[in-house]
Amino acid sequence: MAHLTSAEAADLLERFRHYLREHRLPVTQQRDLIATAIFTAPDHLTAAAVHQRLARQGKRIGIATVYRTLDLLVESGLIRLHEFGDGFRRYEGAAPQGSHGHLVCGVCGGVEEFTNERLERMLPIIADEHHFRYRTHRVELHGTCRACQQRTLEGL
């Protein structure tokens, strides 16, 4: 996964605070904690996972506050929402280093990130060929990860 550096996470947190002030919304400790949990996570978190991580740190924040804050973070463009087909919404910080795709295992539910420069170059070309004004994209490949393939072979 394309982890955010501590400097990138701090920058996103400051941008979130600015977004809140700009929209005349309170800048609260709870919102800071929720945003920081997402910005510093090494994986794609669900709202429940954010809530659990904060609870383990001794932070008492209601699950409704977690959901509302995640919605604000998505609206602000500072985190991305993903639905990988497992029935959960997952969130990740919007990394400044560019876009990436996701390989989603349908067996274990694992998610692995990848980047591919050729794919990134091809998407605007494809859009142009279809007279389509390209803005952004999302790439998810669903299948079976190497570990699950190996377990299947070993079980034969």
C-alpha positions as CSV (number, residue, x, y, z in Angstrom):
1,M,0.0,0.0,0.0
2,A,1.1,3.5,-0.7
3,H,1.5,4.6,2.9
4,L,1.4,8.3,3.7
5,T,4.5,9.8,5.3
6,S,4.0,11.5,8.7
7,A,4.5,14.9,6.9
8,E,1.8,14.0,4.3
9,A,-0.6,12.9,7.1
10,A,0.1,16.1,8.9
11,D,-0.6,18.1,5.8
12,L,-3.9,16.3,5.1
13,L,-4.9,16.9,8.7
14,E,-4.2,20.6,8.4
15,R,-6.2,20.7,5.1
16,F,-9.1,19.0,6.8
17,R,-9.1,21.6,9.5
18,H,-9.1,24.3,6.9
19,Y,-12.0,22.6,5.0
20,L,-14.0,22.5,8.3
21,R,-13.3,26.2,9.0
22,E,-14.1,27.1,5.4
23,H,-17.5,25.3,5.7
24,R,-18.1,26.9,9.2
25,L,-18.0,23.5,10.9
26,P,-16.4,22.9,14.3
27,V,-12.8,21.7,14.4
28,T,-12.9,19.1,17.2
29,Q,-10.5,16.7,18.8
30,Q,-12.8,13.8,17.8
31,R,-12.6,14.8,14.1
32,D,-8.8,15.2,14.4
33,L,-8.5,11.7,15.9
34,I,-10.7,10.1,13.3
35,A,-8.9,11.8,10.4
36,T,-5.5,10.9,11.9
37,A,-6.5,7.3,12.2
38,I,-7.3,7.1,8.5
39,F,-4.3,9.2,7.4
40,T,-1.8,7.0,9.4
41,A,-3.4,3.6,8.7
42,P,-1.3,1.0,6.9
43,D,-4.4,-0.5,5.4
44,H,-8.0,0.3,4.1
45,L,-10.1,0.8,7.3
46,T,-13.8,0.4,7.8
47,A,-15.7,2.8,10.0
48,A,-15.9,0.0,12.6
49,A,-12.1,-0.5,12.4
50,V,-11.5,3.2,13.0
51,H,-13.9,3.1,16.0
52,Q,-12.1,0.0,17.4
53,R,-8.6,1.5,17.0
54,L,-9.6,4.7,18.8
55,A,-11.3,2.7,21.5
56,R,-8.1,0.7,22.0
57,Q,-6.3,4.0,22.5
58,G,-8.8,5.0,25.2
59,K,-10.6,7.5,23.0
60,R,-14.4,7.4,23.5
61,I,-16.0,8.5,20.3
62,G,-19.4,7.4,19.2
63,I,-19.7,5.4,16.0
64,A,-22.1,8.0,14.6
65,T,-19.4,10.6,14.9
66,V,-17.0,8.3,13.1
67,Y,-19.5,7.9,10.2
68,R,-20.2,11.6,10.0
69,T,-16.5,12.5,10.1
70,L,-15.7,9.9,7.4
71,D,-18.4,11.5,5.2
72,L,-16.9,14.9,5.7
73,L,-13.4,13.6,4.8
74,V,-14.8,12.0,1.6
75,E,-16.6,15.2,0.7
76,S,-13.4,17.2,1.2
77,G,-11.5,14.8,-1.1
78,L,-8.9,14.0,1.5
79,I,-9.8,10.4,1.8
80,R,-11.1,7.9,-0.7
81,L,-14.0,5.6,-0.3
82,H,-13.8,2.0,-1.6
83,E,-16.3,-0.8,-1.8
84,F,-14.5,-4.0,-2.7
85,G,-17.5,-6.2,-2.9
86,D,-17.3,-7.5,0.7
87,G,-20.2,-5.5,2.0
88,F,-18.0,-2.9,3.8
89,R,-17.0,0.6,2.9
90,R,-13.3,1.0,3.3
91,Y,-11.3,4.3,3.5
92,E,-7.8,5.4,2.8
93,G,-6.0,8.7,2.8
94,A,-5.7,10.5,-0.6
95,A,-2.0,10.0,-1.3
96,P,-0.4,12.9,-3.1
97,Q,1.8,10.6,-5.1
98,G,-0.9,9.8,-7.6
99,S,-3.4,7.1,-8.2
100,H,-3.1,3.4,-7.8
101,G,-5.3,0.3,-8.4
102,H,-6.4,-2.5,-6.1
103,L,-6.1,-6.2,-6.5
104,V,-9.0,-7.7,-4.4
105,C,-9.0,-11.3,-3.4
106,G,-12.5,-12.9,-3.5
107,V,-11.3,-15.7,-1.2
108,C,-9.6,-14.0,1.8
109,G,-10.8,-10.5,1.2
110,G,-7.2,-9.1,1.0
111,V,-6.5,-5.9,-0.9
112,E,-3.2,-5.2,-2.5
113,E,-2.3,-1.9,-4.1
114,F,-0.5,-1.6,-7.4
115,T,0.7,1.1,-9.7
116,N,1.3,0.8,-13.4
117,E,2.7,3.7,-15.5
118,R,1.6,2.2,-18.8
119,L,-2.0,2.0,-17.6
120,E,-1.9,5.6,-16.3
121,R,-0.7,6.7,-19.7
122,M,-3.3,4.7,-21.6
123,L,-6.4,5.9,-19.8
124,P,-6.3,9.5,-21.1
125,I,-5.6,8.2,-24.6
126,I,-8.5,5.8,-24.4
127,A,-10.8,8.6,-23.2
128,D,-9.6,10.9,-26.0
129,E,-10.2,8.2,-28.6
130,H,-13.9,8.1,-27.4
131,H,-14.1,11.9,-27.3
132,F,-14.5,11.7,-23.5
133,R,-13.1,14.3,-21.2
134,Y,-11.0,12.3,-18.7
135,R,-11.0,13.5,-15.1
136,T,-10.2,10.5,-12.8
137,H,-10.4,6.8,-12.6
138,R,-10.6,3.8,-10.3
139,V,-9.1,0.4,-11.1
140,E,-10.1,-2.7,-9.2
141,L,-9.1,-6.2,-10.3
142,H,-11.0,-9.0,-8.6
143,G,-9.7,-12.5,-8.4
144,T,-7.6,-14.8,-6.2
145,C,-4.4,-13.8,-4.5
146,R,-1.2,-15.8,-4.7
147,A,-1.5,-17.1,-1.1
148,C,-5.1,-18.4,-1.7
149,Q,-4.1,-20.0,-5.0
150,Q,-1.2,-21.8,-3.2
151,R,-3.6,-23.0,-0.4
152,T,-5.9,-24.3,-3.1
153,L,-3.1,-26.2,-4.8
154,E,-1.8,-27.6,-1.5
155,G,-5.4,-28.9,-0.7
156,L,-5.5,-31.0,-3.9
